[in-house]
Amino acid sequence: MRMRLSYCVVQILLVAVMGVTAFSEEVPPDDKRVGRLDEVVVTARGTDSRISQTPGGVGVIDADVVSEQQPMSLTNATRRIPGVEKSSDSAWGSAINIRGLGRNSVIFLIDGCRVNTATDINAQFGLVNPSDIERIEVLKGPVSALYGSGSIGGVVNVITKKGRFTETPQWHGETALSYTDNPEGVGTYGNLSFNSPDRWAFASGSYRDHDSYEAGDGDAVANSQFRDSHAKAGAGVKWNALNVTELQGQYSEARGVGIPGKGLSLPSGPDVTYTRTSLALLSLTHTFTPEGLSLAESKLSLFYQKIQRQVRIDHFPAAFPLTENRPGADHETWGLKWQNRFDLGTHTLVAGTDIWNWEIGDSGRYKTLKNGLTGEDSSLGDVEQFSGGIFAEDDWQLSERFVLNIGGRADYIEAESNDLYNWTDPPTPSIPISLRREGDTYDDVSWNAHAGLTWNLLPRWSMTFISASSYRAPDLMDRFKYISLGGGIELFGNPDLDPERSLFFEYGLHYNTRNLRFTASAYANYLDDLITEKVISDTVHRMENVDEAEIYGAEFDVEWFFLPGWAAYANVAVTDGEDTTTDEDLPFIPPLNGLVGVRYDHSAGFWGSLELEWAAKQDDVPSGRMESGSWETMNVRAGYRFPMGKTRQEIMVGVDNLFDKEYRNYLSTSRDIELKEPGISFLAAWKMRF
C-alpha cells in the first residue's frame, strides 16, 4: 500500500508540474542538457545518425548516466531504455533481454569487437566495468546490415573511454571511490590520459569487492557475492591528416562470483560459482580519410579475444552422486572488419566485409564423486565456428523530407567438432572410454536484408518505418553439446540445424524541440525455425528446428526540460509473445514496465533526481514457468560538483529501493526458488577529475 501511494503521489506531482509550466518559455539554448535530446549513434549505420532519423528502435546510455546511477552491472543501466530489460543470473553478470529476446539472440560488442562465449550461465555483461564506459548504444531488433548471426534480438555495443586528439597537449585524469551497503562493498576506479594534436595515450584500472546482497524481506540471497578487477591501456597516432592508427588492450578478471540464479541448463539445488572468469581483448584499428574522393573513410579493424571460464558447482542434493563439479573452457575469437563509407551525392554508402572465428578449447568437467573418486569428462569436444560476410548500407536522400535506407548482408558459416568421448579421464581404469559422438562439420550460407524510410513530415516531426529479414545461425552449443540430464536421459546438439529466421517490422514517431523530445514505436517480430530441445525417445533429447513464434509490442519515451535545469522524463514498454507451434506464451517476455522521474541539474553545483521504476504482474506464462507480481521501487540521487584548485570534485549519495520493496524480476532464470532483487541500498561516491 505504501509503495502504491508513493507511485500515485509521484505521478500526480509530475502531471501538476507539467501543467503549471506548460506555457513557460523554452529552455535557453546554452542549457547543457538540451543537446542530449536527440542523441547521435554510430552503431546502427556505421556513420553518425540521429535517433529521430534512424529507422528501427535505438537507445543510448552515456557516461553521465552511468556515473550517476553507479550500477553493479551495465544491465542495470541499459534497462533504462524502454524495451530493454535485464535477465538476472546474479548481481554481477545479468543478461540483457531486448523485446523478449536475449542471450544468443543478441550480439554483444565491446568497442565494436564481437564477444563470443557461452550464454547459459551468463558472464558477458560482467566483463566490462561500468566506470570505464563512455556510452552504450543498443539496437532493438535486426535493424542494421553491419552485423550477422545473432542480431534477431538486437545489438549492444559498449564503447569504452579512450584518449583523443586535441589542438594542444593536455593531461587529464579521473579518480573515483564508491561504497554501497547492499550488497556491501567498495569500488575504485582511475584513469589517466595524454592528448595532443598527433597522438594520445590512455590507461585505466578498477577494483570492486561486494558481499552477497539482501532482498527486501531482509533475507540474504546466498552466493550472490562478487569480486572483480579491470585494466585497460590504449594509444593513438595521427600519422598525417589522412591516417590514424589506434591500439587498445583490455583485461578483466572476476573471482568468487556467486550465481544464485543457476543459469538455464543446471538443476536446482547446488550452488554455482565462477571461481575465475576473465577477458583479454586486443584490438588494432587503422582509419584512412582521403580528401576529394567519393571514398570518405576506410576503416580496418583487427581484434583477438580470449575468455576463460572456470565454474564450481557444489552442495548437490543428497540424491546426486557428486560432491563437486568444476566445468571450464577457453573461448578464443579473432576477427577482422573492413568498413568503408562513400559520399555519393544523395547517397551515403557504407560497405565492407566482416570475418570472425570462435574456438572453444580445453573444455572439461572435473568431477568429484561421493565415494572420493575423481574423473573428467566434457559436454563438448574441441569445437570451432567461422563466419565471413559482406555487407552494404545505403542512405539515399530522396528529397528534403524523405530518406530511404536499404541494406543487406550475406554470410558463409562453417562449424566443426572433434570426437566427443564419455570420459577423458575416467574415475577408475575399469571404466572404458567410449565414443559418445563422432566429430562433425557443418557449413551454410545465410543472409539478412532490410529497407527503412525516414519521413520528416513537419518541422520537428519525423516518422520512421523499417522491415527486415534476419537470421541466427546455430551456435556451437546448439550443434555439438552433450548434457546428461539424469535418469538415463541425454541431450544432444544437432549439427544439421537450420538458422533461425526473423521477419521484423517497426513504425516510429518522433518529435524533437530544444526542450521536448518524445518517441513512440510499435513493432512485430515473426520468428521461424526456432531452435529448441525436442524429445526423440525416452532416453534421447536433441536440439531441433521446431517452433514458430510471434513477438509484438509498443514503447513510449518522453523527456521534457520544463524549466532551466529541470527535466521530467518517463517511458513505458509493453511486449507480448506467443509460441504459435504450441499455442503457449513465450517464456522470456517481460511484463508491462516503465520508468518515471524528475531531475534537477543547473549550472550551480547541486543536482538531484527522484525516480520510480515499476512493472506490472506477469501471468501470461507458459506451463511450468513461475509468475511474478507487480512491483514499484523508488530511487533517489543527489550530488554536488565543485572546483578545487585545478581539479573538479563531485560527491554523491543515493538510495535504491527506498521503501525496501520485496520483489522479483520476472526474467530471472531461477528454477524452483524466487531470485529476489536487492532491498534498500545506500550508496555514496566521490570523483575527482583534472
C-alpha positions in Angstrom: 0.0 0.0 0.0 2.8 2.4 0.9 4.5 1.9 -2.5 1.2 2.2 -4.4 0.6 5.5 -2.6 4.1 6.7 -3.4 3.6 5.8 -7.1 0.4 7.8 -7.2 1.9 10.8 -5.5 4.9 10.9 -7.9 2.6 10.7 -10.9 0.3 13.4 -9.6 3.3 15.7 -8.8 4.8 15.2 -12.3 1.5 15.9 -14.0 1.0 19.0 -11.8 4.4 20.4 -12.6 4.0 19.8 -16.3 0.6 21.5 -16.2 1.8 24.6 -14.3 4.8 25.1 -16.7 3.1 24.2 -19.9 3.2 27.8 -21.1 6.7 28.6 -19.7 9.3 29.8 -22.2 11.7 27.4 -23.7 14.9 26.4 -22.1 17.7 28.7 -23.2 19.9 27.3 -25.9 23.0 27.3 -23.7 21.5 24.7 -21.3 24.0 21.9 -21.3 21.2 19.2 -21.2 19.5 20.4 -24.4 22.0 18.8 -26.8 21.2 15.3 -25.4 17.6 15.4 -26.6 18.3 13.8 -30.0 21.3 11.5 -29.5 23.7 10.7 -32.2 24.5 7.0 -32.7 27.1 5.2 -34.9 26.3 1.5 -34.2 23.2 1.4 -36.5 24.6 2.7 -39.8 28.4 2.8 -39.3 28.3 6.6 -39.5 26.7 9.3 -37.4 22.9 9.2 -37.4 20.4 10.9 -35.1 17.9 8.6 -33.4 15.0 10.5 -34.8 16.4 9.9 -38.3 17.2 6.2 -37.8 14.6 3.6 -38.8 14.3 1.0 -36.1 14.5 1.2 -32.3 17.7 2.7 -31.0 18.7 3.6 -27.4 21.7 5.3 -25.8 23.1 5.4 -22.3 26.0 7.9 -21.8 28.8 8.1 -19.3 27.0 10.8 -17.2 24.0 8.4 -16.6 26.3 5.5 -15.7 28.2 7.7 -13.3 25.1 9.0 -11.6 23.4 5.6 -11.3 26.5 3.6 -10.1 25.2 0.3 -11.4 26.5 -3.0 -10.3 26.2 -4.3 -13.9 25.8 -2.4 -17.1 22.5 -4.2 -17.5 21.1 -2.1 -14.6 21.9 1.0 -16.8 20.6 -0.4 -20.1 17.2 -1.3 -18.6 16.5 2.5 -18.5 15.9 2.2 -22.3 12.3 1.2 -23.0 12.1 -2.4 -24.4 15.4 -3.4 -22.8 15.3 -5.5 -19.6 17.8 -7.4 -17.6 17.6 -11.2 -17.1 19.3 -11.9 -13.8 21.6 -14.8 -13.0 23.4 -12.7 -10.5 24.1 -9.1 -9.4 27.3 -9.2 -11.4 26.6 -10.9 -14.7 22.9 -10.3 -15.6 22.0 -10.8 -19.3 20.1 -8.3 -21.5 16.7 -9.0 -22.9 15.6 -6.9 -25.8 11.9 -7.0 -26.6 11.6 -10.6 -25.4 14.8 -12.0 -26.9 18.2 -12.4 -25.2 21.3 -14.4 -24.7 22.4 -15.9 -28.0 19.8 -13.8 -29.9 21.5 -10.6 -29.0 25.0 -9.6 -30.3 27.3 -8.1 -27.6 30.2 -5.8 -28.8 33.0 -4.1 -26.8 34.3 -1.2 -28.9 32.9 -2.9 -31.9 34.6 -6.3 -31.2 32.2 -9.2 -31.0 32.1 -11.1 -27.7 31.6 -14.8 -28.1 31.1 -17.1 -25.1 28.5 -19.5 -23.7 25.3 -17.8 -22.5 23.6 -20.5 -20.3 25.3 -19.1 -17.2 25.8 -15.5 -18.4 29.1 -13.7 -17.9 29.2 -11.4 -21.0 27.9 -8.2 -19.4 30.1 -8.5 -16.3 33.3 -8.3 -18.3 33.2 -4.5 -18.6 33.5 -2.2 -15.6 30.6 0.4 -15.8 33.0 3.1 -14.7 35.0 2.6 -17.9 32.0 3.1 -20.2 31.8 6.2 -22.4 28.4 5.2 -23.9 26.2 2.2 -24.7 24.3 2.0 -27.9 21.5 -0.5 -28.3 19.8 -1.6 -31.5 16.4 -3.0 -30.6 16.0 -5.6 -33.3 17.6 -6.6 -36.6 17.7 -3.0 -37.9 21.3 -3.0 -39.4 23.2 -5.0 -42.0 26.5 -4.4 -40.3 26.1 -7.4 -38.0 25.5 -11.0 -38.9 24.3 -14.0 -37.0 22.5 -13.3 -33.7 21.1 -9.9 -34.4 17.5 -11.2 -34.4 17.1 -9.7 -30.9 19.4 -6.7 -31.4 22.9 -5.4 -30.8 24.5 -4.0 -27.7 27.7 -2.0 -28.3 29.7 -0.9 -25.3 32.0 2.0 -26.2 34.8 2.4 -23.6 36.7 5.5 -22.7 39.9 6.4 -24.5 42.1 9.4 -25.4 41.5 11.9 -28.2 43.4 14.2 -30.5 43.4 17.8 -29.2 44.7 21.2 -30.5 47.3 21.5 -27.7 49.0 18.9 -25.5 46.8 18.1 -22.4 46.9 15.7 -19.5 43.6 14.5 -18.0 42.8 12.1 -15.2 40.0 10.8 -13.1 39.8 9.0 -9.7 36.7 7.6 -8.1 35.7 5.8 -5.0 32.3 4.2 -4.2 30.6 2.4 -1.4 27.2 0.5 -1.2 25.7 -1.2 1.8 23.6 -3.7 -0.2 25.5 -5.6 -1.5 28.0 -4.2 0.9 31.3 -3.4 -0.7 33.6 -0.8 -2.3 34.7 0.1 -5.7 37.7 2.1 -7.0 38.4 3.5 -10.5 41.1 5.7 -12.0 42.3 6.7 -15.5 45.0 8.9 -16.9 45.3 10.2 -20.5 47.7 12.3 -22.5 46.2 14.1 -25.6 47.9 16.1 -28.3 47.4 17.0 -31.9 49.1 13.9 -33.3 49.0 11.3 -30.5 47.1 10.1 -27.5 47.6 7.6 -24.7 45.1 6.3 -22.1 45.2 3.9 -19.2 42.6 2.9 -16.6 42.1 0.4 -13.8 39.5 -0.6 -11.3 38.7 -3.0 -8.5 35.4 -4.0 -6.8 34.6 -6.3 -3.9 31.0 -6.9 -2.8 29.3 -9.3 -0.4 26.1 -11.2 -1.0 23.1 -8.9 -1.0 19.8 -8.9 1.0 16.4 -8.9 -0.5 13.5 -6.6 0.5 12.5 -9.1 3.2 15.9 -8.8 4.9 17.0 -12.3 4.0 20.4 -12.7 2.5 20.5 -14.0 -1.1 23.1 -16.6 -0.6 26.1 -16.9 -3.0 25.5 -13.6 -4.7 28.9 -12.0 -3.9 31.5 -10.9 -6.5 35.0 -9.5 -6.8 36.5 -8.2 -10.0 39.2 -6.0 -11.5 39.7 -4.4 -14.8 42.6 -2.8 -16.6 42.9 -1.0 -20.0 45.6 0.7 -22.0 45.5 2.3 -25.4 47.3 4.7 -27.7 46.5 6.5 -31.0 48.8 8.1 -33.6 47.8 10.5 -36.3 50.4 9.9 -38.9 49.2 12.7 -41.1 45.9 14.4 -42.0 44.7 11.2 -43.7 45.8 8.3 -41.5 45.1 7.4 -37.9 46.1 4.2 -36.0 44.7 3.1 -32.6 45.7 0.2 -30.4 43.8 -0.9 -27.3 44.2 -3.7 -24.8 41.8 -4.7 -22.1 41.9 -7.3 -19.3 39.1 -8.1 -16.9 39.1 -10.8 -14.2 36.4 -11.8 -11.7 36.8 -14.3 -8.9 34.3 -15.9 -6.5 31.3 -14.7 -8.4 28.2 -16.3 -7.0 25.4 -17.2 -9.5 22.3 -17.6 -7.3 20.1 -17.9 -10.4 21.7 -21.1 -11.5 21.6 -20.4 -15.3 19.4 -22.1 -17.8 21.0 -25.6 -18.1 21.6 -26.5 -14.5 19.4 -28.3 -12.0 18.1 -26.5 -8.9 19.8 -27.2 -5.6 23.6 -26.9 -6.0 25.5 -23.7 -5.6 27.1 -22.3 -8.8 30.1 -20.1 -8.5 32.5 -18.6 -11.1 35.8 -19.3 -9.3 37.5 -17.4 -12.1 36.4 -15.8 -15.3 38.5 -13.4 -17.4 38.6 -11.5 -20.7 41.7 -10.5 -22.6 40.9 -8.3 -25.6 43.4 -6.7 -28.0 42.3 -4.5 -30.9 44.0 -2.6 -33.7 42.3 -0.1 -35.9 43.6 2.0 -38.8 41.4 4.7 -40.3 42.1 6.4 -43.7 40.2 9.5 -44.6 41.1 10.7 -48.1 40.3 14.1 -49.4 38.5 14.9 -52.6 37.3 11.4 -53.2 34.0 9.7 -53.1 35.5 7.4 -50.5 35.1 9.5 -47.3 36.5 6.9 -44.8 38.0 3.5 -44.8 38.5 1.7 -41.5 40.3 -1.7 -41.0 39.9 -3.3 -37.5 41.5 -6.4 -36.2 40.9 -8.0 -32.8 41.8 -11.0 -30.7 39.9 -12.1 -27.6 40.2 -14.8 -25.0 37.6 -15.6 -22.4 38.4 -18.2 -19.7 35.5 -19.6 -17.6 36.1 -21.7 -14.5 33.0 -22.8 -12.6 32.5 -24.6 -9.4 29.2 -26.5 -8.7 28.8 -27.9 -5.2 26.3 -28.6 -2.4 24.4 -31.0 -4.6 21.1 -32.6 -3.3 21.6 -35.8 -1.4 20.4 -38.0 -4.4 23.2 -36.7 -6.6 26.3 -38.9 -6.9 28.6 -35.8 -7.0 30.1 -33.6 -4.3 31.7 -31.2 -6.7 31.8 -30.5 -10.4 34.2 -28.0 -12.0 33.4 -27.2 -15.6 35.8 -24.9 -17.5 36.6 -23.8 -21.1 38.6 -21.3 -23.0 36.7 -19.2 -25.7 39.0 -17.6 -28.3 37.8 -15.3 -31.0 39.7 -13.4 -33.7 38.0 -11.0 -36.0 38.6 -8.6 -38.9 36.3 -5.9 -40.2 36.9 -3.6 -43.1 34.3 -0.9 -43.4 34.2 1.9 -46.0 32.0 5.0 -46.3 31.3 6.6 -49.6 29.7 10.0 -50.1 28.0 9.8 -53.4 25.8 12.9 -53.7 22.4 12.0 -52.4 23.7 8.5 -51.3 25.8 7.7 -48.3 27.0 4.1 -48.7 28.7 2.0 -46.0 30.1 -1.3 -47.3 32.7 -3.8 -46.3 33.5 -7.3 -45.0 33.2 -8.9 -41.5 35.1 -12.1 -40.6 35.4 -13.8 -37.2 36.4 -17.2 -35.9 35.3 -18.6 -32.5 37.0 -21.6 -30.9 36.2 -23.4 -27.7 39.1 -25.4 -26.3 40.3 -27.0 -23.1 36.7 -27.9 -22.3 36.3 -30.2 -19.4 34.3 -31.0 -16.3 36.3 -32.2 -13.3 34.0 -34.3 -11.1 34.4 -35.4 -7.5 32.2 -38.4 -6.6 30.8 -39.1 -3.2 33.0 -42.2 -2.9 36.0 -40.0 -3.2 36.9 -40.9 -6.8 37.5 -38.2 -9.4 37.2 -38.1 -13.2 36.9 -35.8 -16.1 34.5 -35.6 -19.0 33.2 -32.8 -21.3 30.0 -31.6 -22.8 31.9 -30.5 -25.9 34.8 -31.8 -27.9 37.1 -29.1 -29.2 34.8 -27.0 -31.5 35.2 -24.1 -33.8 33.0 -21.8 -35.8 34.0 -19.5 -38.7 31.8 -16.7 -40.2 32.7 -14.5 -43.1 30.3 -11.9 -44.6 30.0 -8.9 -46.9 27.5 -6.1 -46.1 26.3 -2.8 -47.5 24.1 0.0 -46.1 22.8 2.9 -48.3 21.2 6.1 -47.1 19.5 7.7 -50.1 18.3 11.3 -49.7 15.2 11.0 -52.0 14.1 14.6 -51.2 14.3 17.2 -48.4 11.7 15.2 -46.4 12.4 11.5 -47.4 15.5 9.3 -46.8 15.5 5.7 -47.9 17.8 3.3 -46.1 18.4 -0.1 -47.6 20.9 -2.7 -46.5 21.9 -6.3 -47.0 24.4 -8.9 -45.9 25.5 -12.4 -46.9 27.5 -14.8 -44.7 29.3 -18.1 -45.1 29.3 -20.1 -41.9 31.3 -23.2 -41.1 31.5 -25.2 -37.9 33.3 -28.3 -36.8 33.7 -30.5 -33.8 36.2 -33.1 -32.8 35.2 -36.5 -31.4 33.4 -36.5 -28.0 34.1 -39.3 -25.6 32.2 -40.3 -22.4 35.3 -39.8 -20.3 38.7 -38.2 -21.0 39.9 -39.4 -17.6 37.5 -42.0 -16.0 37.3 -42.3 -12.2 38.7 -45.9 -12.4 40.7 -47.7 -15.1 37.9 -50.3 -15.2 35.5 -47.8 -16.8 36.0 -47.9 -20.6 36.5 -44.8 -22.6 33.9 -44.9 -25.5 33.0 -42.6 -28.3 29.9 -40.5 -27.4 29.6 -38.8 -30.7 31.8 -38.6 -33.8 33.3 -35.3 -34.9 31.2 -33.5 -37.5 31.2 -30.4 -39.7 28.6 -28.0 -40.9 28.5 -25.2 -43.5 25.8 -22.9 -44.8 25.2 -19.6 -46.4 22.7 -17.2 -44.9 21.6 -13.6 -45.3 19.8 -10.6 -43.9 18.3 -7.6 -45.6 16.2 -4.5 -44.6 14.5 -1.4 -46.0 13.7 1.6 -44.0 12.2 5.1 -44.6 12.5 8.3 -42.7 9.8 10.9 -43.4 10.4 14.4 -42.0 6.7 15.2 -42.4 6.7 18.5 -40.4 9.3 20.7 -38.7 10.4 18.8 -35.6 8.3 15.8 -36.6 9.6 12.6 -38.2 8.2 9.1 -38.9 10.4 6.1 -39.4 9.5 2.7 -40.9 11.5 -0.5 -41.3 11.1 -4.0 -42.5 13.9 -6.6 -42.1 14.7 -10.2 -42.5 17.5 -11.6 -40.4 18.8 -14.8 -39.0 20.6 -16.5 -36.1 22.9 -19.4 -37.1 23.0 -22.3 -34.6 25.9 -21.7 -32.2 28.5 -24.2 -31.2 26.4 -25.4 -28.2 23.3 -25.8 -30.3 25.2 -28.0 -32.7 27.6 -30.0 -30.7 26.8 -30.0 -27.0 26.2 -33.1 -24.9 24.5 -33.0 -21.4 23.4 -35.8 -19.2 20.1 -34.7 -17.8 19.9 -37.5 -15.2 17.7 -40.6 -15.1 19.5 -42.0 -18.2 18.3 -39.1 -20.4 20.8 -37.5 -22.7 20.6 -34.2 -24.5 22.5 -33.9 -27.8 23.2 -30.9 -30.1 22.4 -31.2 -33.8 25.0 -30.2 -36.5 22.2 -30.2 -39.1 20.2 -27.4 -37.6 19.0 -24.6 -39.9 19.4 -21.0 -39.0 16.5 -19.3 -37.1 14.8 -16.7 -39.3 13.1 -13.4 -38.4 10.7 -11.1 -40.3 10.6 -7.8 -38.5 8.5 -4.6 -38.8 8.6 -1.4 -36.9 7.0 2.1 -37.0 8.3 5.1 -35.1 7.0 8.6 -34.5 9.5 11.2 -33.2 9.1 14.8 -32.0 12.1 17.0 -31.1 12.4 20.6 -30.0 15.0 22.3 -27.9 13.2 21.4 -24.7 10.9 18.4 -25.5 11.5 15.0 -27.1 9.3 12.0 -27.4 9.3 8.8 -29.3 6.6 6.3 -29.8 7.0 3.0 -31.6 5.2 -0.2 -32.5 6.8 -3.4 -33.8 6.2 -7.1 -34.7 8.8 -9.9 -35.0 7.8 -13.1 -36.7 10.2 -16.0 -35.9 10.6 -19.3 -37.7 12.7 -22.4 -37.2 13.3 -21.6 -33.5 15.9 -24.0 -32.0 14.5 -25.8 -29.0 15.0 -29.1 -27.2 12.9 -31.9 -28.6 12.2 -35.3 -27.1 13.3 -38.0 -29.6 12.9 -41.0 -27.3 12.6 -41.9 -23.7 16.4 -41.5 -23.3 17.4 -39.1 -26.1 16.6 -35.4 -26.4 18.0 -33.3 -29.3 18.1 -29.7 -30.4 15.7 -29.3 -33.4 14.2 -26.5 -35.5 10.6 -26.9 -34.5 8.9 -23.7 -33.3 7.4 -20.6 -34.8 6.7 -17.6 -32.7 5.4 -14.0 -32.8 6.5 -11.1 -30.7 4.9 -7.7 -30.8 4.8 -4.6 -28.7 4.9 -0.9 -28.3 7.1 1.7 -26.5 6.9 5.3 -25.5 9.7 7.6 -24.3 9.4 11.3 -23.3 11.8 13.9 -21.9 10.9 17.5 -21.1 13.1 20.3 -19.9 10.3 22.4 -18.4 12.4 25.0 -16.5 16.1 25.9 -16.7 17.9 23.0 -15.1 14.7 20.9 -14.6 13.7 17.8 -16.6 10.9 15.4 -16.3 11.1 12.0 -18.1 9.1 8.8 -18.5 9.0 5.7 -20.6 6.8 2.6 -20.8 7.1 -0.7 -22.8 4.6 -3.4 -23.4 5.6 -6.7 -25.0 3.6 -9.8 -25.9 4.8 -13.1 -27.4 3.4 -16.5 -28.4 4.8 -19.8 -29.5 2.5 -20.4 -32.4 3.6 -24.0 -32.7 2.5 -25.0 -29.2 -0.1 -22.1 -28.7 1.7 -21.1 -25.4 3.1 -17.9 -24.2 6.8 -17.4 -24.8 8.9 -17.8 -21.6 11.1 -14.6 -21.6 8.6 -11.9 -22.3 8.9 -9.0 -19.8 5.7 -7.6 -18.3 4.4 -4.1 -18.9 7.1 -1.9 -17.3 8.3 1.7 -17.1 10.2 4.5 -15.5 9.2 8.0 -14.4 11.4 10.6 -12.9 12.3 14.2 -12.4 15.8 15.7 -12.3 17.4 19.0 -11.4 20.9 19.9 -12.8 21.6 23.6 -13.4 24.8 25.5 -13.8 25.2 25.5 -10.0 27.0 22.6 -8.3 23.9 20.8 -6.9 22.0 18.1 -8.8 19.4 15.5 -7.8 16.9 13.1 -9.1 13.8 11.1 -8.0 12.7 8.1 -10.0 10.1 5.4 -9.8 10.7 2.1 -11.6 7.7 -0.3 -11.9 6.5 -3.4 -13.6 3.0 -5.0 -13.8 2.2 -8.5 -12.9 3.2 -11.2 -15.4 0.8 -14.0 -15.5 1.0 -14.7 -19.3 3.5 -17.5 -18.8 4.0 -21.0 -20.4 3.4 -24.2 -18.5 5.9 -24.7 -15.6 7.0 -21.1 -15.6 6.8 -19.1 -12.4 4.5 -16.0 -12.5 5.7 -12.7 -11.0 3.8 -10.0 -9.1 3.7 -6.3 -9.8 6.2 -4.0 -8.1 7.4 -0.4 -7.8 10.7 0.9 -6.4 11.7 4.5 -5.6 15.3 5.6 -6.3 16.9 8.9 -5.2 20.2 10.5 -6.2 21.8 13.8 -5.1 25.2 15.2 -5.7 27.4 18.3 -5.6 30.1 19.4 -8.1 32.7 22.0 -7.1 36.2 23.1 -8.2 39.2 22.6 -6.0 42.4 24.1 -7.4 42.9 22.7 -10.8 40.5 19.8 -10.2 36.8 19.2 -10.5 35.3 17.4 -7.5 32.0 15.6 -7.1 30.3 13.9 -4.2 27.1 12.0 -4.5 24.8 9.9 -2.3 21.8 7.8 -3.3 19.2 5.2 -2.2 17.9 2.4 -4.4 14.6 0.7 -3.5 13.9 3.5 -0.9 11.0 1.7 0.7 12.7 -1.7 0.8 10.3 -3.4 -1.6 10.5 -7.2 -1.8 10.2 -8.2 -5.4 11.4 -10.5 -8.2 12.3 -9.6 -11.8 10.2 -12.0 -13.9 13.1 -12.6 -16.3 15.4 -14.0 -13.6 16.4 -17.5 -14.5 16.0 -19.2 -11.2 14.2 -22.6 -11.1 12.3 -23.5 -8.0 13.4 -20.6 -6.0 12.5 -16.9 -6.3 15.6 -15.0 -7.1 14.7 -11.7 -5.4 16.2 -8.4 -6.3 18.1 -6.3 -3.7 16.2 -4.5 -1.0 17.0 -1.0 0.2 20.6 0.0 -0.7 22.5 3.2 0.3 25.4 4.3 -1.9 28.0 7.0 -1.8 30.6 8.0 -4.3 33.4 10.6 -4.7 35.0 11.6 -8.0 37.9 13.8 -8.9 38.8 14.9 -12.4 41.5 17.1 -13.8 
